[in-house]
Amino acid sequence: MEKITEKEVRDLEDQASYLKGEKARALKEKAASALARAEATSAGADLLDRLDMLLVNLTEASRDVCTNTRCPHYGKKCKMR
């Protein structure tokens, strides 16, 4: 497995900053793959932490159900997003 670079992580973070829904799901798969590569090549703790946090954020962005507890669509597909 090839080593992950700082630039690759930065590019993933930049792409993730504005994505929601289906595109976030696709990027989530790329981030999961990058995290696996980073763990396999024993990358630095900083890169692992950033990739892990990115994966958490992308998981939240790719959800189909509303996570706002004040929204009437909580737990369902939100019509207000």
PyMOL Python script that loads the backbone (N, CA, C, O; Angstrom):
from pymol import cmd

cmd.read_pdbstr("""\
ATOM      1  N   MET A   1       0.848  -1.179   0.000  1.00  0.00           N
ATOM      2  CA  MET A   1       0.000   0.000   0.000  1.00  0.00           C
ATOM      3  C   MET A   1       0.895   1.244   0.000  1.00  0.00           C
ATOM      4  O   MET A   1       1.885   1.309   0.729  1.00  0.00           O
ATOM      5  N   GLU A   2       0.538   2.211  -0.814  1.00  0.00           N
ATOM      6  CA  GLU A   2       1.383   3.399  -0.879  1.00  0.00           C
ATOM      7  C   GLU A   2       1.083   4.360   0.266  1.00  0.00           C
ATOM      8  O   GLU A   2      -0.033   4.421   0.782  1.00  0.00           O
ATOM      9  N   LYS A   3       2.091   5.089   0.634  1.00  0.00           N
ATOM     10  CA  LYS A   3       2.000   6.014   1.764  1.00  0.00           C
ATOM     11  C   LYS A   3       1.100   7.206   1.433  1.00  0.00           C
ATOM     12  O   LYS A   3       1.078   7.682   0.298  1.00  0.00           O
ATOM     13  N   ILE A   4       0.366   7.676   2.426  1.00  0.00           N
ATOM     14  CA  ILE A   4      -0.509   8.843   2.231  1.00  0.00           C
ATOM     15  C   ILE A   4       0.293  10.111   2.513  1.00  0.00           C
ATOM     16  O   ILE A   4       1.156  10.130   3.391  1.00  0.00           O
ATOM     17  N   THR A   5       0.002  11.161   1.765  1.00  0.00           N
ATOM     18  CA  THR A   5       0.745  12.406   1.928  1.00  0.00           C
ATOM     19  C   THR A   5      -0.115  13.484   2.570  1.00  0.00           C
ATOM     20  O   THR A   5      -1.344  13.407   2.581  1.00  0.00           O
ATOM     21  N   GLU A   6       0.554  14.470   3.092  1.00  0.00           N
ATOM     22  CA  GLU A   6      -0.116  15.629   3.696  1.00  0.00           C
ATOM     23  C   GLU A   6      -1.023  16.313   2.673  1.00  0.00           C
ATOM     24  O   GLU A   6      -2.126  16.747   3.005  1.00  0.00           O
ATOM     25  N   LYS A   7      -0.551  16.405   1.431  1.00  0.00           N
ATOM     26  CA  LYS A   7      -1.337  17.058   0.381  1.00  0.00           C
ATOM     27  C   LYS A   7      -2.637  16.308   0.110  1.00  0.00           C
ATOM     28  O   LYS A   7      -3.681  16.932  -0.086  1.00  0.00           O
ATOM     29  N   GLU A   8      -2.587  14.980   0.096  1.00  0.00           N
ATOM     30  CA  GLU A   8      -3.805  14.195  -0.130  1.00  0.00           C
ATOM     31  C   GLU A   8      -4.834  14.456   0.962  1.00  0.00           C
ATOM     32  O   GLU A   8      -6.023  14.598   0.679  1.00  0.00           O
ATOM     33  N   VAL A   9      -4.376  14.518   2.211  1.00  0.00           N
ATOM     34  CA  VAL A   9      -5.280  14.777   3.330  1.00  0.00           C
ATOM     35  C   VAL A   9      -5.867  16.174   3.204  1.00  0.00           C
ATOM     36  O   VAL A   9      -7.067  16.358   3.408  1.00  0.00           O
ATOM     37  N   ARG A  10      -5.040  17.162   2.870  1.00  0.00           N
ATOM     38  CA  ARG A  10      -5.510  18.535   2.702  1.00  0.00           C
ATOM     39  C   ARG A  10      -6.552  18.628   1.589  1.00  0.00           C
ATOM     40  O   ARG A  10      -7.559  19.321   1.735  1.00  0.00           O
ATOM     41  N   ASP A  11      -6.312  17.929   0.474  1.00  0.00           N
ATOM     42  CA  ASP A  11      -7.276  17.926  -0.636  1.00  0.00           C
ATOM     43  C   ASP A  11      -8.615  17.322  -0.216  1.00  0.00           C
ATOM     44  O   ASP A  11      -9.673  17.844  -0.569  1.00  0.00           O
ATOM     45  N   LEU A  12      -8.570  16.227   0.533  1.00  0.00           N
ATOM     46  CA  LEU A  12      -9.805  15.611   1.020  1.00  0.00           C
ATOM     47  C   LEU A  12     -10.556  16.552   1.948  1.00  0.00           C
ATOM     48  O   LEU A  12     -11.781  16.654   1.873  1.00  0.00           O
ATOM     49  N   GLU A  13      -9.829  17.243   2.826  1.00  0.00           N
ATOM     50  CA  GLU A  13     -10.466  18.186   3.749  1.00  0.00           C
ATOM     51  C   GLU A  13     -11.115  19.338   2.987  1.00  0.00           C
ATOM     52  O   GLU A  13     -12.214  19.774   3.330  1.00  0.00           O
ATOM     53  N   ASP A  14     -10.434  19.830   1.955  1.00  0.00           N
ATOM     54  CA  ASP A  14     -10.996  20.920   1.148  1.00  0.00           C
ATOM     55  C   ASP A  14     -12.275  20.485   0.435  1.00  0.00           C
ATOM     56  O   ASP A  14     -13.254  21.230   0.404  1.00  0.00           O
ATOM     57  N   GLN A  15     -12.265  19.296  -0.130  1.00  0.00           N
ATOM     58  CA  GLN A  15     -13.453  18.791  -0.821  1.00  0.00           C
ATOM     59  C   GLN A  15     -14.602  18.583   0.151  1.00  0.00           C
ATOM     60  O   GLN A  15     -15.757  18.839  -0.190  1.00  0.00           O
ATOM     61  N   ALA A  16     -14.301  18.126   1.344  1.00  0.00           N
ATOM     62  CA  ALA A  16     -15.340  17.810   2.332  1.00  0.00           C
ATOM     63  C   ALA A  16     -15.994  19.045   2.910  1.00  0.00           C
ATOM     64  O   ALA A  16     -17.098  18.956   3.449  1.00  0.00           O
ATOM     65  N   SER A  17     -15.358  20.180   2.816  1.00  0.00           N
ATOM     66  CA  SER A  17     -15.874  21.377   3.475  1.00  0.00           C
ATOM     67  C   SER A  17     -17.190  21.872   2.879  1.00  0.00           C
ATOM     68  O   SER A  17     -17.903  22.631   3.536  1.00  0.00           O
ATOM     69  N   TYR A  18     -17.531  21.472   1.666  1.00  0.00           N
ATOM     70  CA  TYR A  18     -18.753  21.986   1.051  1.00  0.00           C
ATOM     71  C   TYR A  18     -19.686  20.888   0.523  1.00  0.00           C
ATOM     72  O   TYR A  18     -20.634  21.191  -0.203  1.00  0.00           O
ATOM     73  N   LEU A  19     -19.442  19.653   0.866  1.00  0.00           N
ATOM     74  CA  LEU A  19     -20.256  18.562   0.331  1.00  0.00           C
ATOM     75  C   LEU A  19     -21.351  18.113   1.285  1.00  0.00           C
ATOM     76  O   LEU A  19     -21.191  18.156   2.505  1.00  0.00           O
ATOM     77  N   LYS A  20     -22.440  17.693   0.720  1.00  0.00           N
ATOM     78  CA  LYS A  20     -23.557  17.104   1.474  1.00  0.00           C
ATOM     79  C   LYS A  20     -24.122  15.952   0.657  1.00  0.00           C
ATOM     80  O   LYS A  20     -23.879  15.876  -0.548  1.00  0.00           O
ATOM     81  N   GLY A  21     -24.857  15.072   1.277  1.00  0.00           N
ATOM     82  CA  GLY A  21     -25.600  14.022   0.587  1.00  0.00           C
ATOM     83  C   GLY A  21     -24.761  13.013  -0.162  1.00  0.00           C
ATOM     84  O   GLY A  21     -23.785  12.483   0.370  1.00  0.00           O
ATOM     85  N   GLU A  22     -25.146  12.746  -1.408  1.00  0.00           N
ATOM     86  CA  GLU A  22     -24.540  11.676  -2.202  1.00  0.00           C
ATOM     87  C   GLU A  22     -23.056  11.913  -2.463  1.00  0.00           C
ATOM     88  O   GLU A  22     -22.263  10.974  -2.401  1.00  0.00           O
ATOM     89  N   LYS A  23     -22.676  13.142  -2.750  1.00  0.00           N
ATOM     90  CA  LYS A  23     -21.264  13.434  -2.992  1.00  0.00           C
ATOM     91  C   LYS A  23     -20.447  13.223  -1.725  1.00  0.00           C
ATOM     92  O   LYS A  23     -19.296  12.793  -1.791  1.00  0.00           O
ATOM     93  N   ALA A  24     -21.034  13.523  -0.577  1.00  0.00           N
ATOM     94  CA  ALA A  24     -20.346  13.287   0.694  1.00  0.00           C
ATOM     95  C   ALA A  24     -20.145  11.789   0.909  1.00  0.00           C
ATOM     96  O   ALA A  24     -19.122  11.371   1.450  1.00  0.00           O
ATOM     97  N   ARG A  25     -21.115  10.982   0.489  1.00  0.00           N
ATOM     98  CA  ARG A  25     -20.982   9.527   0.616  1.00  0.00           C
ATOM     99  C   ARG A  25     -19.808   9.020  -0.221  1.00  0.00           C
ATOM    100  O   ARG A  25     -19.043   8.167   0.230  1.00  0.00           O
ATOM    101  N   ALA A  26     -19.669   9.539  -1.424  1.00  0.00           N
ATOM    102  CA  ALA A  26     -18.570   9.122  -2.296  1.00  0.00           C
ATOM    103  C   ALA A  26     -17.223   9.536  -1.702  1.00  0.00           C
ATOM    104  O   ALA A  26     -16.265   8.764  -1.721  1.00  0.00           O
ATOM    105  N   LEU A  27     -17.159  10.752  -1.179  1.00  0.00           N
ATOM    106  CA  LEU A  27     -15.914  11.221  -0.580  1.00  0.00           C
ATOM    107  C   LEU A  27     -15.624  10.462   0.713  1.00  0.00           C
ATOM    108  O   LEU A  27     -14.462  10.255   1.062  1.00  0.00           O
ATOM    109  N   LYS A  28     -16.658  10.053   1.416  1.00  0.00           N
ATOM    110  CA  LYS A  28     -16.494   9.276   2.647  1.00  0.00           C
ATOM    111  C   LYS A  28     -15.761   7.969   2.345  1.00  0.00           C
ATOM    112  O   LYS A  28     -14.908   7.541   3.123  1.00  0.00           O
ATOM    113  N   GLU A  29     -16.089   7.339   1.222  1.00  0.00           N
ATOM    114  CA  GLU A  29     -15.411   6.107   0.828  1.00  0.00           C
ATOM    115  C   GLU A  29     -13.934   6.367   0.541  1.00  0.00           C
ATOM    116  O   GLU A  29     -13.079   5.561   0.907  1.00  0.00           O
ATOM    117  N   LYS A  30     -13.632   7.494  -0.116  1.00  0.00           N
ATOM    118  CA  LYS A  30     -12.234   7.852  -0.384  1.00  0.00           C
ATOM    119  C   LYS A  30     -11.485   8.103   0.920  1.00  0.00           C
ATOM    120  O   LYS A  30     -10.339   7.681   1.077  1.00  0.00           O
ATOM    121  N   ALA A  31     -12.141   8.796   1.857  1.00  0.00           N
ATOM    122  CA  ALA A  31     -11.507   9.098   3.141  1.00  0.00           C
ATOM    123  C   ALA A  31     -11.270   7.821   3.940  1.00  0.00           C
ATOM    124  O   ALA A  31     -10.240   7.685   4.601  1.00  0.00           O
ATOM    125  N   ALA A  32     -12.210   6.890   3.885  1.00  0.00           N
ATOM    126  CA  ALA A  32     -12.040   5.614   4.589  1.00  0.00           C
ATOM    127  C   ALA A  32     -10.863   4.835   4.008  1.00  0.00           C
ATOM    128  O   ALA A  32     -10.093   4.216   4.742  1.00  0.00           O
ATOM    129  N   SER A  33     -10.733   4.872   2.691  1.00  0.00           N
ATOM    130  CA  SER A  33      -9.610   4.214   2.036  1.00  0.00           C
ATOM    131  C   SER A  33      -8.289   4.879   2.427  1.00  0.00           C
ATOM    132  O   SER A  33      -7.297   4.199   2.691  1.00  0.00           O
ATOM    133  N   ALA A  34      -8.288   6.209   2.460  1.00  0.00           N
ATOM    134  CA  ALA A  34      -7.082   6.945   2.851  1.00  0.00           C
ATOM    135  C   ALA A  34      -6.707   6.632   4.293  1.00  0.00           C
ATOM    136  O   ALA A  34      -5.525   6.492   4.607  1.00  0.00           O
ATOM    137  N   LEU A  35      -7.697   6.521   5.173  1.00  0.00           N
ATOM    138  CA  LEU A  35      -7.430   6.191   6.573  1.00  0.00           C
ATOM    139  C   LEU A  35      -6.838   4.790   6.677  1.00  0.00           C
ATOM    140  O   LEU A  35      -5.909   4.569   7.454  1.00  0.00           O
ATOM    141  N   ALA A  36      -7.359   3.856   5.914  1.00  0.00           N
ATOM    142  CA  ALA A  36      -6.817   2.495   5.920  1.00  0.00           C
ATOM    143  C   ALA A  36      -5.371   2.487   5.438  1.00  0.00           C
ATOM    144  O   ALA A  36      -4.525   1.797   6.007  1.00  0.00           O
ATOM    145  N   ARG A  37      -5.089   3.260   4.382  1.00  0.00           N
ATOM    146  CA  ARG A  37      -3.709   3.364   3.885  1.00  0.00           C
ATOM    147  C   ARG A  37      -2.802   3.972   4.932  1.00  0.00           C
ATOM    148  O   ARG A  37      -1.680   3.509   5.134  1.00  0.00           O
ATOM    149  N   ALA A  38      -3.289   5.017   5.606  1.00  0.00           N
ATOM    150  CA  ALA A  38      -2.481   5.690   6.621  1.00  0.00           C
ATOM    151  C   ALA A  38      -2.175   4.750   7.782  1.00  0.00           C
ATOM    152  O   ALA A  38      -1.056   4.733   8.294  1.00  0.00           O
ATOM    153  N   GLU A  39      -3.164   3.975   8.194  1.00  0.00           N
ATOM    154  CA  GLU A  39      -2.945   3.026   9.288  1.00  0.00           C
ATOM    155  C   GLU A  39      -1.999   1.910   8.865  1.00  0.00           C
ATOM    156  O   GLU A  39      -1.171   1.470   9.662  1.00  0.00           O
ATOM    157  N   ALA A  40      -2.110   1.450   7.627  1.00  0.00           N
ATOM    158  CA  ALA A  40      -1.266   0.363   7.135  1.00  0.00           C
ATOM    159  C   ALA A  40       0.193   0.779   7.006  1.00  0.00           C
ATOM    160  O   ALA A  40       1.095  -0.040   7.179  1.00  0.00           O
ATOM    161  N   THR A  41       0.420   2.049   6.702  1.00  0.00           N
ATOM    162  CA  THR A  41       1.798   2.523   6.523  1.00  0.00           C
ATOM    163  C   THR A  41       2.332   3.235   7.753  1.00  0.00           C
ATOM    164  O   THR A  41       3.390   3.863   7.697  1.00  0.00           O
ATOM    165  N   SER A  42       1.613   3.143   8.860  1.00  0.00           N
ATOM    166  CA  SER A  42       2.035   3.762  10.124  1.00  0.00           C
ATOM    167  C   SER A  42       2.317   5.249   9.966  1.00  0.00           C
ATOM    168  O   SER A  42       3.385   5.732  10.345  1.00  0.00           O
ATOM    169  N   ALA A  43       1.364   5.964   9.410  1.00  0.00           N
ATOM    170  CA  ALA A  43       1.498   7.416   9.240  1.00  0.00           C
ATOM    171  C   ALA A  43       1.512   8.083  10.610  1.00  0.00           C
ATOM    172  O   ALA A  43       1.193   7.457  11.621  1.00  0.00           O
ATOM    173  N   GLY A  44       1.877   9.341  10.631  1.00  0.00           N
ATOM    174  CA  GLY A  44       1.942  10.090  11.877  1.00  0.00           C
ATOM    175  C   GLY A  44       0.581  10.225  12.544  1.00  0.00           C
ATOM    176  O   GLY A  44      -0.460  10.160  11.890  1.00  0.00           O
ATOM    177  N   ALA A  45       0.611  10.414  13.845  1.00  0.00           N
ATOM    178  CA  ALA A  45      -0.627  10.536  14.626  1.00  0.00           C
ATOM    179  C   ALA A  45      -1.457  11.724  14.161  1.00  0.00           C
ATOM    180  O   ALA A  45      -2.686  11.668  14.183  1.00  0.00           O
ATOM    181  N   ASP A  46      -0.798  12.796  13.741  1.00  0.00           N
ATOM    182  CA  ASP A  46      -1.512  13.990  13.276  1.00  0.00           C
ATOM    183  C   ASP A  46      -2.367  13.673  12.046  1.00  0.00           C
ATOM    184  O   ASP A  46      -3.536  14.053  11.982  1.00  0.00           O
ATOM    185  N   LEU A  47      -1.778  12.976  11.074  1.00  0.00           N
ATOM    186  CA  LEU A  47      -2.528  12.613   9.865  1.00  0.00           C
ATOM    187  C   LEU A  47      -3.664  11.651  10.193  1.00  0.00           C
ATOM    188  O   LEU A  47      -4.765  11.784   9.658  1.00  0.00           O
ATOM    189  N   LEU A  48      -3.406  10.695  11.061  1.00  0.00           N
ATOM    190  CA  LEU A  48      -4.454   9.745  11.443  1.00  0.00           C
ATOM    191  C   LEU A  48      -5.612  10.450  12.127  1.00  0.00           C
ATOM    192  O   LEU A  48      -6.774  10.151  11.853  1.00  0.00           O
ATOM    193  N   ASP A  49      -5.298  11.391  13.021  1.00  0.00           N
ATOM    194  CA  ASP A  49      -6.354  12.138  13.714  1.00  0.00           C
ATOM    195  C   ASP A  49      -7.174  12.971  12.736  1.00  0.00           C
ATOM    196  O   ASP A  49      -8.401  13.014  12.825  1.00  0.00           O
ATOM    197  N   ARG A  50      -6.488  13.635  11.800  1.00  0.00           N
ATOM    198  CA  ARG A  50      -7.198  14.463  10.821  1.00  0.00           C
ATOM    199  C   ARG A  50      -8.104  13.619   9.932  1.00  0.00           C
ATOM    200  O   ARG A  50      -9.245  13.996   9.666  1.00  0.00           O
ATOM    201  N   LEU A  51      -7.600  12.483   9.478  1.00  0.00           N
ATOM    202  CA  LEU A  51      -8.409  11.605   8.631  1.00  0.00           C
ATOM    203  C   LEU A  51      -9.587  11.025   9.404  1.00  0.00           C
ATOM    204  O   LEU A  51     -10.684  10.890   8.861  1.00  0.00           O
ATOM    205  N   ASP A  52      -9.364  10.685  10.659  1.00  0.00           N
ATOM    206  CA  ASP A  52     -10.445  10.149  11.482  1.00  0.00           C
ATOM    207  C   ASP A  52     -11.539  11.194  11.680  1.00  0.00           C
ATOM    208  O   ASP A  52     -12.725  10.881  11.569  1.00  0.00           O
ATOM    209  N   MET A  53     -11.148  12.425  11.971  1.00  0.00           N
ATOM    210  CA  MET A  53     -12.125  13.497  12.159  1.00  0.00           C
ATOM    211  C   MET A  53     -12.854  13.808  10.850  1.00  0.00           C
ATOM    212  O   MET A  53     -14.056  14.074  10.849  1.00  0.00           O
ATOM    213  N   LEU A  54     -12.128  13.772   9.752  1.00  0.00           N
ATOM    214  CA  LEU A  54     -12.736  13.988   8.438  1.00  0.00           C
ATOM    215  C   LEU A  54     -13.792  12.924   8.161  1.00  0.00           C
ATOM    216  O   LEU A  54     -14.868  13.231   7.648  1.00  0.00           O
ATOM    217  N   LEU A  55     -13.489  11.688   8.497  1.00  0.00           N
ATOM    218  CA  LEU A  55     -14.442  10.600   8.289  1.00  0.00           C
ATOM    219  C   LEU A  55     -15.692  10.787   9.142  1.00  0.00           C
ATOM    220  O   LEU A  55     -16.801  10.514   8.684  1.00  0.00           O
ATOM    221  N   VAL A  56     -15.522  11.246  10.368  1.00  0.00           N
ATOM    222  CA  VAL A  56     -16.673  11.520  11.237  1.00  0.00           C
ATOM    223  C   VAL A  56     -17.542  12.618  10.625  1.00  0.00           C
ATOM    224  O   VAL A  56     -18.764  12.484  10.565  1.00  0.00           O
ATOM    225  N   ASN A  57     -16.912  13.701  10.171  1.00  0.00           N
ATOM    226  CA  ASN A  57     -17.660  14.815   9.572  1.00  0.00           C
ATOM    227  C   ASN A  57     -18.378  14.394   8.289  1.00  0.00           C
ATOM    228  O   ASN A  57     -19.515  14.801   8.050  1.00  0.00           O
ATOM    229  N   LEU A  58     -17.722  13.591   7.476  1.00  0.00           N
ATOM    230  CA  LEU A  58     -18.351  13.126   6.238  1.00  0.00           C
ATOM    231  C   LEU A  58     -19.505  12.170   6.521  1.00  0.00           C
ATOM    232  O   LEU A  58     -20.503  12.166   5.799  1.00  0.00           O
ATOM    233  N   THR A  59     -19.372  11.372   7.558  1.00  0.00           N
ATOM    234  CA  THR A  59     -20.468  10.481   7.939  1.00  0.00           C
ATOM    235  C   THR A  59     -21.689  11.301   8.312  1.00  0.00           C
ATOM    236  O   THR A  59     -22.810  10.973   7.926  1.00  0.00           O
ATOM    237  N   GLU A  60     -21.467  12.368   9.063  1.00  0.00           N
ATOM    238  CA  GLU A  60     -22.569  13.256   9.452  1.00  0.00           C
ATOM    239  C   GLU A  60     -23.173  13.943   8.226  1.00  0.00           C
ATOM    240  O   GLU A  60     -24.395  14.045   8.115  1.00  0.00           O
ATOM    241  N   ALA A  61     -22.331  14.411   7.312  1.00  0.00           N
ATOM    242  CA  ALA A  61     -22.816  15.128   6.126  1.00  0.00           C
ATOM    243  C   ALA A  61     -23.561  14.213   5.162  1.00  0.00           C
ATOM    244  O   ALA A  61     -24.421  14.673   4.412  1.00  0.00           O
ATOM    245  N   SER A  62     -23.242  12.932   5.175  1.00  0.00           N
ATOM    246  CA  SER A  62     -23.858  12.022   4.210  1.00  0.00           C
ATOM    247  C   SER A  62     -25.130  11.365   4.729  1.00  0.00           C
ATOM    248  O   SER A  62     -25.738  10.555   4.029  1.00  0.00           O
ATOM    249  N   ARG A  63     -25.525  11.695   5.910  1.00  0.00           N
ATOM    250  CA  ARG A  63     -26.744  11.092   6.464  1.00  0.00           C
ATOM    251  C   ARG A  63     -27.970  11.557   5.697  1.00  0.00           C
ATOM    252  O   ARG A  63     -28.064  12.709   5.274  1.00  0.00           O
ATOM    253  N   ASP A  64     -28.886  10.651   5.532  1.00  0.00           N
ATOM    254  CA  ASP A  64     -30.135  10.978   4.854  1.00  0.00           C
ATOM    255  C   ASP A  64     -31.204  11.450   5.817  1.00  0.00           C
ATOM    256  O   ASP A  64     -32.182  12.075   5.407  1.00  0.00           O
ATOM    257  N   VAL A  65     -31.026  11.157   7.090  1.00  0.00           N
ATOM    258  CA  VAL A  65     -32.046  11.537   8.064  1.00  0.00           C
ATOM    259  C   VAL A  65     -31.632  12.815   8.773  1.00  0.00           C
ATOM    260  O   VAL A  65     -30.446  13.121   8.894  1.00  0.00           O
ATOM    261  N   CYS A  66     -32.617  13.545   9.233  1.00  0.00           N
ATOM    262  CA  CYS A  66     -32.379  14.798   9.931  1.00  0.00           C
ATOM    263  C   CYS A  66     -31.839  14.508  11.329  1.00  0.00           C
ATOM    264  O   CYS A  66     -32.349  13.634  12.029  1.00  0.00           O
ATOM    265  N   THR A  67     -30.810  15.243  11.728  1.00  0.00           N
ATOM    266  CA  THR A  67     -30.221  15.056  13.049  1.00  0.00           C
ATOM    267  C   THR A  67     -30.496  16.231  13.967  1.00  0.00           C
ATOM    268  O   THR A  67     -29.981  16.277  15.084  1.00  0.00           O
ATOM    269  N   ASN A  68     -31.299  17.180  13.516  1.00  0.00           N
ATOM    270  CA  ASN A  68     -31.652  18.340  14.326  1.00  0.00           C
ATOM    271  C   ASN A  68     -32.844  17.968  15.210  1.00  0.00           C
ATOM    272  O   ASN A  68     -33.942  17.730  14.708  1.00  0.00           O
ATOM    273  N   THR A  69     -32.626  17.920  16.513  1.00  0.00           N
ATOM    274  CA  THR A  69     -33.684  17.478  17.429  1.00  0.00           C
ATOM    275  C   THR A  69     -34.858  18.441  17.480  1.00  0.00           C
ATOM    276  O   THR A  69     -35.941  18.053  17.918  1.00  0.00           O
ATOM    277  N   ARG A  70     -34.682  19.666  17.052  1.00  0.00           N
ATOM    278  CA  ARG A  70     -35.776  20.648  17.051  1.00  0.00           C
ATOM    279  C   ARG A  70     -36.609  20.610  15.776  1.00  0.00           C
ATOM    280  O   ARG A  70     -37.666  21.236  15.705  1.00  0.00           O
ATOM    281  N   CYS A  71     -36.145  19.892  14.789  1.00  0.00           N
ATOM    282  CA  CYS A  71     -36.829  19.826  13.492  1.00  0.00           C
ATOM    283  C   CYS A  71     -37.996  18.838  13.561  1.00  0.00           C
ATOM    284  O   CYS A  71     -37.881  17.787  14.192  1.00  0.00           O
ATOM    285  N   PRO A  72     -39.110  19.166  12.920  1.00  0.00           N
ATOM    286  CA  PRO A  72     -40.240  18.225  12.915  1.00  0.00           C
ATOM    287  C   PRO A  72     -39.950  16.946  12.123  1.00  0.00           C
ATOM    288  O   PRO A  72     -40.689  15.969  12.236  1.00  0.00           O
ATOM    289  N   HIS A  73     -38.887  16.947  11.329  1.00  0.00           N
ATOM    290  CA  HIS A  73     -38.526  15.779  10.528  1.00  0.00           C
ATOM    291  C   HIS A  73     -37.415  14.962  11.179  1.00  0.00           C
ATOM    292  O   HIS A  73     -36.810  14.117  10.520  1.00  0.00           O
ATOM    293  N   TYR A  74     -37.140  15.194  12.447  1.00  0.00           N
ATOM    294  CA  TYR A  74     -36.054  14.499  13.145  1.00  0.00           C
ATOM    295  C   TYR A  74     -36.191  12.981  12.982  1.00  0.00           C
ATOM    296  O   TYR A  74     -37.256  12.410  13.216  1.00  0.00           O
ATOM    297  N   GLY A  75     -35.103  12.351  12.579  1.00  0.00           N
ATOM    298  CA  GLY A  75     -35.099  10.908  12.403  1.00  0.00           C
ATOM    299  C   GLY A  75     -35.660  10.440  11.072  1.00  0.00           C
ATOM    300  O   GLY A  75     -35.646   9.242  10.790  1.00  0.00           O
ATOM    301  N   LYS A  76     -36.149  11.346  10.255  1.00  0.00           N
ATOM    302  CA  LYS A  76     -36.694  11.018   8.931  1.00  0.00           C
ATOM    303  C   LYS A  76     -35.942  11.840   7.895  1.00  0.00           C
ATOM    304  O   LYS A  76     -35.098  12.666   8.243  1.00  0.00           O
ATOM    305  N   LYS A  77     -36.240  11.617   6.655  1.00  0.00           N
ATOM    306  CA  LYS A  77     -35.644  12.429   5.596  1.00  0.00           C
ATOM    307  C   LYS A  77     -36.166  13.852   5.744  1.00  0.00           C
ATOM    308  O   LYS A  77     -37.375  14.082   5.704  1.00  0.00           O
ATOM    309  N   CYS A  78     -35.275  14.784   5.911  1.00  0.00           N
ATOM    310  CA  CYS A  78     -35.652  16.164   6.204  1.00  0.00           C
ATOM    311  C   CYS A  78     -35.973  16.913   4.922  1.00  0.00           C
ATOM    312  O   CYS A  78     -35.246  16.825   3.933  1.00  0.00           O
ATOM    313  N   LYS A  79     -37.050  17.634   4.957  1.00  0.00           N
ATOM    314  CA  LYS A  79     -37.467  18.436   3.808  1.00  0.00           C
ATOM    315  C   LYS A  79     -36.926  19.856   3.897  1.00  0.00           C
ATOM    316  O   LYS A  79     -37.124  20.656   2.982  1.00  0.00           O
ATOM    317  N   MET A  80     -36.254  20.170   4.978  1.00  0.00           N
ATOM    318  CA  MET A  80     -35.753  21.528   5.183  1.00  0.00           C
ATOM    319  C   MET A  80     -34.276  21.659   4.840  1.00  0.00           C
ATOM    320  O   MET A  80     -33.731  22.762   4.888  1.00  0.00           O
ATOM    321  N   ARG A  81     -33.626  20.572   4.500  1.00  0.00           N
ATOM    322  CA  ARG A  81     -32.200  20.634   4.171  1.00  0.00           C
ATOM    323  C   ARG A  81     -32.000  21.139   2.778  1.00  0.00           C
ATOM    324  O   ARG A  81     -30.863  21.259   2.323  1.00  0.00           O
TER     325      ARG A  81
END
""", "prot")
cmd.dss("prot")
cmd.show_as("cartoon", "prot")
cmd.util.cbc("prot")
cmd.orient("prot")
